[in-house]
Amino acid sequence: MIANEKPHVVVIGGGPAGSTVSTLIAQKGYRVELFEREVFPRYHIGESLIPETYWVLKRLNMLDKMKQSGFIKKYSVQFVGQSGRLSAPFYFHDNKPHECSQTWQVRRSEFDMMMIENAAEHGVKTHQGARVLDVLFDGDRAIGVKVVDASGETREVFADVVVDASGQSSMLINKFKLRVPDPELNKGAIWTYFKGAYRDVGKDEGATVVLSVQGKKGWFWYIPLHDDIVSVGVVGDFDYLFKGRGTHEQTYAEELDRCPAVKDRIKDAEQVEKIFATKDYTYRASEGAGDGWVLVGDAYGFLDPLYSSGVLLALKSGQLAADAICDGLAKGDTSKEQLGNWIPDYLVGMGRMRRLVSEYYEGFNFGRFIRRFPHYVGRVTDLLIGDLFKDDLDEVIASMDQVKAEDEEAKLMAAKELD
């Protein structure tokens, strides 16, 4: 890129969404500048990948790098009920016998560094330690950004398209007050890391384990990482975890006491990190694009950590936005309609995953559902692995509605008989 040549696209944020959108646009020969306020490597939560990330990683030319990394291979997920009973491993390959059914448990500091370096290798002009102060507008159209670089110099960078991939602190969500919280998924999380904790061996070493807390007040994730580290976090309703409780450390210890299966796994381990916490994290933007601008990844919305969909949605939104941007640049059309033409279908897929999350929290019996509709096992697995963008999944959701309605009717009949 010529030093003073105007980029076609400016990307705010160098996480998975920002690195994805910038790489794919640069692959088409367009000039892209990416501004990341931190200097990588930096810490981030969201460590478990699900199989459908494979297809975006393939387009990014990241697969060989992932295969050569030290990341733990992930073949399955397991669930533990509040009684402590462990389900059989849910092997992804049984549903889709393809290389994509093996994925990874990643340290985000390393994975995100690999992603932004990959962007640079594809021709993206990356700037770390560069903070975007504002998005510049001409009327309603975004035309660039005002940025202060690592040396403290402030400048304006103009572009045809501005992509906001700045995460949950999204500049444009806040600028235009677009954040819409999800009151039904008003959750929070508290987590830390252990060295020397229990892990399975062989193919099951990298399984994500989801463990219910007694009383169904929440659940723990248990994610084995490389270097003998395990990420262990509890998720629950915001009010339950954060109101009227002690410190985060005290609450975490109390929740461990309510989940003996996790406590037993870490009994001989050493806690090697501080306690982290996050609150109010389920939301999406009321508008995902405008003339000359588009939101991707957490800057557009975040669902829930239950099925590890965060990185997938970052990569998928980055890919879809990149394709819309490249198509728009080729046509000379960077309107709201063009830059956001992928959002309706994306929301449908995101909504399918949200439904699966909500049913888990409401206590829906998936085992009984599959026993009644055994022909749906593959489609339920598709939801779990992140293959969300297929219309035949709606038939499963309709059947779930039917089961819930029948259960409700049975409860009403039983109540009438008691009267």
C-alpha positions as CSV (number, residue, x, y, z in Angstrom):
1,M,0.0,0.0,0.0
2,I,1.3,3.4,-0.9
3,A,1.9,5.4,2.3
4,N,-0.6,8.1,1.7
5,E,-3.1,6.2,-0.4
6,K,-6.6,6.2,1.0
7,P,-7.8,2.8,2.1
8,H,-11.0,1.4,0.8
9,V,-11.9,0.1,4.2
10,V,-11.0,1.0,7.8
11,V,-11.6,-1.6,10.5
12,I,-11.8,-0.7,14.2
13,G,-10.6,-3.6,16.3
14,G,-8.2,-6.5,15.7
15,G,-10.1,-9.4,17.4
16,P,-11.4,-12.4,15.5
17,A,-14.2,-10.4,13.8
18,G,-11.9,-7.5,12.8
19,S,-9.1,-9.8,11.6
20,T,-11.6,-11.9,9.6
21,V,-13.4,-9.0,7.8
22,S,-10.1,-7.2,7.0
23,T,-8.3,-10.4,5.7
24,L,-11.2,-11.4,3.4
25,I,-11.5,-7.9,2.0
26,A,-7.7,-7.7,1.4
27,Q,-7.8,-11.1,-0.3
28,K,-9.9,-9.4,-3.0
29,G,-7.3,-6.7,-3.6
30,Y,-8.8,-3.8,-1.7
31,R,-6.8,-1.6,0.6
32,V,-7.6,-2.1,4.3
33,E,-6.3,-0.5,7.4
34,L,-7.0,-2.0,10.8
35,F,-6.6,-0.1,14.1
36,E,-6.4,-2.0,17.4
37,R,-6.1,-0.1,20.6
38,E,-4.2,-2.7,22.5
39,V,-0.9,-4.3,21.8
40,F,-1.2,-8.1,21.2
41,P,-0.9,-10.5,22.8
42,R,-3.6,-9.5,25.2
43,Y,-6.0,-11.5,27.4
44,H,-9.5,-12.3,26.3
45,I,-12.2,-14.8,27.3
46,G,-14.0,-17.0,24.8
47,E,-11.6,-20.0,24.4
48,S,-13.7,-22.9,23.0
49,L,-14.2,-23.1,19.2
50,I,-17.1,-25.0,17.7
51,P,-16.8,-27.0,14.4
52,E,-18.4,-24.5,12.0
53,T,-15.5,-22.1,12.6
54,Y,-13.6,-24.5,10.3
55,W,-15.1,-23.0,7.1
56,V,-14.2,-19.4,7.8
57,L,-10.7,-20.4,9.0
58,K,-10.3,-22.2,5.7
59,R,-11.1,-19.1,3.7
60,L,-8.7,-17.1,5.9
61,N,-5.9,-19.6,5.2
62,M,-5.6,-20.3,8.9
63,L,-6.1,-24.1,9.0
64,D,-2.5,-25.1,8.6
65,K,-1.5,-22.6,11.3
66,M,-4.2,-24.1,13.6
67,K,-3.0,-27.6,12.9
68,Q,0.6,-26.7,13.7
69,S,-0.3,-24.9,16.9
70,G,-0.1,-26.3,20.4
71,F,-3.9,-25.8,20.9
72,I,-5.7,-28.8,22.4
73,K,-7.9,-30.6,19.9
74,K,-11.6,-30.7,20.6
75,Y,-13.7,-33.6,19.4
76,S,-16.8,-33.4,21.6
77,V,-18.8,-31.8,24.4
78,Q,-20.2,-33.5,27.5
79,F,-23.0,-32.4,29.9
80,V,-23.2,-33.1,33.6
81,G,-26.6,-32.9,35.4
82,Q,-27.0,-31.4,38.8
83,S,-26.9,-34.9,40.3
84,G,-23.3,-35.2,38.9
85,R,-24.2,-37.8,36.2
86,L,-21.9,-37.4,33.2
87,S,-23.4,-37.9,29.7
88,A,-21.7,-39.8,27.1
89,P,-19.4,-37.7,25.0
90,F,-21.2,-35.9,22.2
91,Y,-18.8,-36.6,19.3
92,F,-19.1,-34.1,16.5
93,H,-17.7,-36.6,13.9
94,D,-20.6,-38.9,14.5
95,N,-23.0,-36.3,13.0
96,K,-20.6,-35.0,10.3
97,P,-17.8,-37.3,9.3
98,H,-15.5,-34.6,8.0
99,E,-12.3,-32.9,9.1
100,C,-14.3,-29.9,10.2
101,S,-15.6,-32.0,13.2
102,Q,-12.3,-31.6,15.0
103,T,-11.8,-28.2,16.4
104,W,-9.7,-26.5,19.1
105,Q,-9.6,-25.1,22.6
106,V,-7.6,-21.9,22.2
107,R,-5.8,-19.4,24.4
108,R,-7.3,-16.2,23.0
109,S,-4.1,-14.3,23.5
110,E,-2.3,-16.7,21.1
111,F,-5.2,-17.2,18.7
112,D,-6.0,-13.5,18.3
113,M,-2.3,-12.8,17.7
114,M,-2.3,-15.5,15.0
115,M,-5.4,-13.9,13.4
116,I,-4.1,-10.4,13.3
117,E,-0.7,-11.5,12.0
118,N,-2.5,-13.5,9.3
119,A,-4.4,-10.3,8.3
120,A,-1.0,-8.5,7.9
121,E,0.3,-11.4,5.8
122,H,-2.7,-10.9,3.5
123,G,-1.9,-7.2,3.0
124,V,-3.9,-5.6,5.7
125,K,-2.1,-2.5,7.1
126,T,-2.4,-3.2,10.9
127,H,-1.8,-0.7,13.6
128,Q,-1.6,-1.9,17.3
129,G,-1.7,0.5,20.2
130,A,-3.8,2.8,18.0
131,R,-7.0,4.1,19.5
132,V,-9.9,5.3,17.3
133,L,-11.3,8.4,19.0
134,D,-14.3,8.9,16.7
135,V,-15.9,7.8,13.5
136,L,-16.1,10.7,11.1
137,F,-19.4,11.4,9.2
138,D,-20.5,13.6,6.3
139,G,-24.2,13.9,7.2
140,D,-25.4,10.3,7.8
141,R,-22.5,8.7,5.9
142,A,-19.4,7.4,7.6
143,I,-16.3,8.6,5.8
144,G,-13.4,7.6,8.1
145,V,-12.0,7.7,11.6
146,K,-10.0,9.9,13.9
147,V,-7.2,7.9,15.5
148,V,-4.3,8.5,17.9
149,D,-1.4,6.1,17.2
150,A,1.1,4.5,19.6
151,S,3.3,7.6,19.3
152,G,0.5,9.9,20.4
153,E,0.0,11.5,17.0
154,T,-3.6,12.2,16.1
155,R,-4.8,12.0,12.5
156,E,-7.8,11.4,10.3
157,V,-8.0,8.4,8.0
158,F,-10.7,8.5,5.3
159,A,-12.2,5.4,3.7
160,D,-15.2,4.2,1.7
161,V,-16.4,1.9,4.5
162,V,-15.8,1.9,8.2
163,V,-16.2,-1.5,10.0
164,D,-16.8,-1.4,13.7
165,A,-15.3,-4.6,15.2
166,S,-14.4,-2.9,18.5
167,G,-16.1,-5.6,20.7
168,Q,-18.6,-5.1,23.5
169,S,-17.6,-1.5,23.9
170,S,-18.6,-0.9,20.3
171,M,-18.1,2.8,19.3
172,L,-21.1,3.0,17.0
173,I,-23.5,1.1,19.3
174,N,-22.7,3.7,22.0
175,K,-22.6,6.7,19.6
176,F,-26.1,6.0,18.2
177,K,-27.5,4.3,21.3
178,L,-28.2,1.1,19.4
179,R,-27.7,-1.5,22.2
180,V,-30.8,-3.6,22.9
181,P,-30.3,-5.9,26.0
182,D,-31.9,-9.3,26.1
183,P,-34.0,-9.4,29.3
184,E,-34.5,-13.2,29.1
185,L,-30.8,-13.9,29.0
186,N,-29.6,-11.4,31.6
187,K,-26.7,-13.5,32.7
188,G,-23.2,-13.0,34.2
189,A,-20.1,-15.0,34.6
190,I,-17.2,-15.5,37.1
191,W,-14.2,-17.5,36.2
192,T,-10.5,-18.3,36.7
193,Y,-7.8,-20.8,35.7
194,F,-6.3,-23.9,37.3
195,K,-3.1,-25.8,36.6
196,G,-3.0,-29.6,37.2
197,A,-6.7,-30.1,37.2
198,Y,-8.3,-33.3,36.1
199,R,-8.7,-33.9,32.4
200,D,-9.7,-37.0,30.4
201,V,-7.1,-38.7,28.2
202,G,-6.9,-39.4,24.5
203,K,-9.7,-38.2,22.3
204,D,-11.7,-36.9,25.3
205,E,-8.9,-34.7,26.6
206,G,-10.1,-31.6,24.8
207,A,-13.9,-32.0,25.5
208,T,-15.8,-29.0,26.7
209,V,-17.7,-30.1,29.8
210,V,-20.9,-28.2,30.8
211,L,-21.8,-28.9,34.5
212,S,-25.1,-27.9,36.1
213,V,-25.1,-26.3,39.6
214,Q,-27.3,-27.9,42.2
215,G,-30.7,-26.3,42.2
216,K,-30.2,-25.3,38.5
217,K,-29.2,-21.8,39.5
218,G,-26.4,-21.9,37.0
219,W,-23.7,-23.9,35.2
220,F,-20.0,-24.3,35.0
221,W,-17.8,-24.5,31.9
222,Y,-14.7,-26.7,32.1
223,I,-12.4,-26.1,29.2
224,P,-9.0,-27.8,29.0
225,L,-6.2,-25.7,27.4
226,H,-2.7,-26.5,26.6
227,D,0.2,-26.2,29.1
228,D,-1.9,-28.2,31.7
229,I,-4.3,-25.2,32.2
230,V,-8.1,-25.5,32.6
231,S,-10.5,-22.6,32.3
232,V,-13.3,-23.0,34.8
233,G,-16.2,-20.5,35.0
234,V,-19.7,-20.3,36.4
235,V,-22.7,-18.6,34.6
236,G,-25.9,-17.6,36.2
237,D,-28.6,-15.0,36.3
238,F,-27.2,-11.5,36.9
239,D,-29.3,-11.0,40.1
240,Y,-28.4,-14.4,41.5
241,L,-24.6,-14.0,40.9
242,F,-24.1,-10.3,41.7
243,K,-26.8,-9.0,44.0
244,G,-26.6,-9.5,47.7
245,R,-23.5,-11.7,47.5
246,G,-20.0,-11.2,48.8
247,T,-16.9,-10.6,46.7
248,H,-16.6,-12.4,43.3
249,E,-14.1,-14.7,45.0
250,Q,-16.6,-15.6,47.7
251,T,-19.4,-16.2,45.2
252,Y,-17.2,-18.4,43.0
253,A,-16.3,-20.5,46.0
254,E,-19.9,-20.8,47.1
255,E,-20.9,-21.9,43.5
256,L,-18.1,-24.5,43.5
257,D,-19.6,-25.9,46.7
258,R,-22.9,-26.3,44.8
259,C,-21.2,-28.2,42.0
260,P,-19.3,-31.1,43.5
261,A,-18.4,-32.5,40.1
262,V,-16.3,-29.4,39.3
263,K,-14.9,-29.2,42.8
264,D,-13.7,-32.8,42.5
265,R,-12.0,-32.1,39.2
266,I,-9.9,-29.2,40.7
267,K,-9.3,-30.7,44.2
268,D,-5.6,-31.3,43.4
269,A,-5.1,-28.3,41.2
270,E,-3.5,-24.9,41.8
271,Q,-5.4,-21.7,40.9
272,V,-3.0,-19.7,38.7
273,E,-5.0,-16.6,37.8
274,K,-7.2,-14.0,39.5
275,I,-10.9,-14.2,39.5
276,F,-12.5,-12.5,36.5
277,A,-16.2,-11.4,36.2
278,T,-18.5,-10.0,33.5
279,K,-22.1,-8.9,33.7
280,D,-25.0,-8.0,31.4
281,Y,-23.4,-9.4,28.3
282,T,-26.4,-10.5,26.1
283,Y,-27.5,-7.8,23.7
284,R,-27.5,-6.9,20.0
285,A,-27.7,-3.7,18.0
286,S,-31.0,-2.4,16.8
287,E,-29.2,-1.5,13.5
288,G,-26.2,-3.3,12.2
289,A,-25.3,-1.1,9.3
290,G,-25.7,2.4,7.8
291,D,-24.4,4.3,4.9
292,G,-20.6,3.7,4.8
293,W,-20.5,1.6,8.1
294,V,-21.3,-1.8,9.4
295,L,-20.9,-3.7,12.8
296,V,-19.4,-7.2,13.1
297,G,-18.7,-9.6,16.0
298,D,-19.4,-8.4,19.5
299,A,-19.8,-4.8,18.2
300,Y,-23.0,-6.1,16.7
301,G,-24.1,-8.4,19.5
302,F,-23.3,-11.2,21.9
303,L,-25.4,-14.2,22.7
304,D,-24.3,-16.5,25.5
305,P,-21.2,-18.7,26.4
306,L,-23.3,-21.8,26.8
307,Y,-22.6,-23.4,23.4
308,S,-19.4,-21.6,22.7
309,S,-20.8,-19.6,19.8
310,G,-18.9,-16.3,20.4
311,V,-15.9,-16.9,18.1
312,L,-18.1,-18.5,15.5
313,L,-20.5,-15.5,15.4
314,A,-17.5,-13.2,15.2
315,L,-15.9,-15.1,12.3
316,K,-19.3,-15.6,10.5
317,S,-20.4,-12.0,10.8
318,G,-16.9,-10.9,9.6
319,Q,-17.1,-13.2,6.6
320,L,-20.7,-12.1,5.6
321,A,-19.9,-8.4,6.1
322,A,-16.6,-8.8,4.0
323,D,-18.6,-10.3,1.1
324,A,-21.2,-7.6,1.3
325,I,-18.5,-4.9,1.4
326,C,-16.5,-6.4,-1.5
327,D,-19.6,-6.7,-3.6
328,G,-20.6,-3.1,-2.7
329,L,-17.1,-1.7,-3.6
330,A,-17.2,-3.5,-6.9
331,K,-20.6,-1.9,-7.7
332,G,-19.8,1.5,-6.2
333,D,-22.6,0.9,-3.6
334,T,-21.7,1.4,0.0
335,S,-25.2,2.1,1.2
336,K,-26.9,0.8,4.4
337,E,-28.9,-1.6,2.3
338,Q,-25.8,-3.1,0.6
339,L,-23.5,-3.2,3.6
340,G,-26.2,-4.8,5.8
341,N,-27.8,-7.2,3.3
342,W,-26.4,-10.2,5.2
343,I,-27.9,-9.2,8.6
344,P,-31.5,-10.6,8.2
345,D,-30.2,-14.2,7.5
346,Y,-27.5,-13.8,10.2
347,L,-30.2,-12.9,12.7
348,V,-32.2,-15.9,11.8
349,G,-29.2,-18.2,12.5
350,M,-28.3,-16.3,15.7
351,G,-32.0,-16.7,16.8
352,R,-31.8,-20.5,16.3
353,M,-28.8,-20.7,18.6
354,R,-30.5,-18.3,21.1
355,R,-33.5,-20.6,21.2
356,L,-31.3,-23.6,22.1
357,V,-29.7,-21.5,24.8
358,S,-33.0,-20.3,26.2
359,E,-34.4,-23.9,26.3
360,Y,-31.4,-25.1,28.3
361,Y,-32.0,-22.4,30.9
362,E,-35.7,-23.1,31.0
363,G,-35.0,-26.8,31.8
364,F,-36.2,-28.3,28.5
365,N,-35.5,-32.0,28.4
366,F,-33.5,-32.6,25.3
367,G,-33.0,-36.3,26.0
368,R,-36.7,-36.9,26.2
369,F,-37.2,-34.8,23.1
370,I,-34.7,-36.9,21.1
371,R,-36.2,-40.1,22.3
372,R,-39.6,-38.9,21.0
373,F,-38.1,-37.5,17.7
374,P,-35.0,-39.6,17.1
375,H,-34.8,-38.5,13.5
376,Y,-34.0,-35.0,14.8
377,V,-30.7,-36.0,16.5
378,G,-28.7,-34.8,13.5
379,R,-30.3,-31.5,13.3
380,V,-30.0,-30.8,17.0
381,T,-26.3,-31.6,16.6
382,D,-26.2,-29.2,13.7
383,L,-27.3,-26.5,16.1
384,L,-24.7,-27.5,18.7
385,I,-21.8,-27.4,16.2
386,G,-22.9,-24.0,14.9
387,D,-24.4,-25.1,11.5
388,L,-27.2,-22.5,12.1
389,F,-28.0,-21.2,8.6
390,K,-30.3,-24.0,7.3
391,D,-34.1,-23.6,7.1
392,D,-34.8,-27.2,8.0
393,L,-33.7,-26.5,11.6
394,D,-37.0,-24.6,12.0
395,E,-38.9,-27.9,11.9
396,V,-37.0,-28.9,15.0
397,I,-37.9,-25.7,16.8
398,A,-41.6,-26.1,15.8
399,S,-41.6,-29.6,17.3
400,M,-40.0,-28.2,20.5
401,D,-42.9,-25.7,20.7
402,Q,-45.3,-28.6,20.3
403,V,-43.8,-30.6,23.1
404,K,-43.8,-27.6,25.4
405,A,-47.4,-26.9,24.6
406,E,-48.4,-30.5,25.3
407,D,-46.5,-30.4,28.6
408,E,-48.2,-27.2,29.6
409,E,-51.6,-28.7,28.7
410,A,-50.8,-31.8,30.8
411,K,-49.9,-29.7,33.8
412,L,-53.2,-27.8,33.5
413,M,-55.2,-31.0,33.3
414,A,-53.4,-32.4,36.3
415,A,-54.2,-29.2,38.2
416,K,-57.8,-29.5,37.3
417,E,-58.0,-33.1,38.5
418,L,-56.5,-32.0,41.9
419,D,-59.2,-29.3,42.2
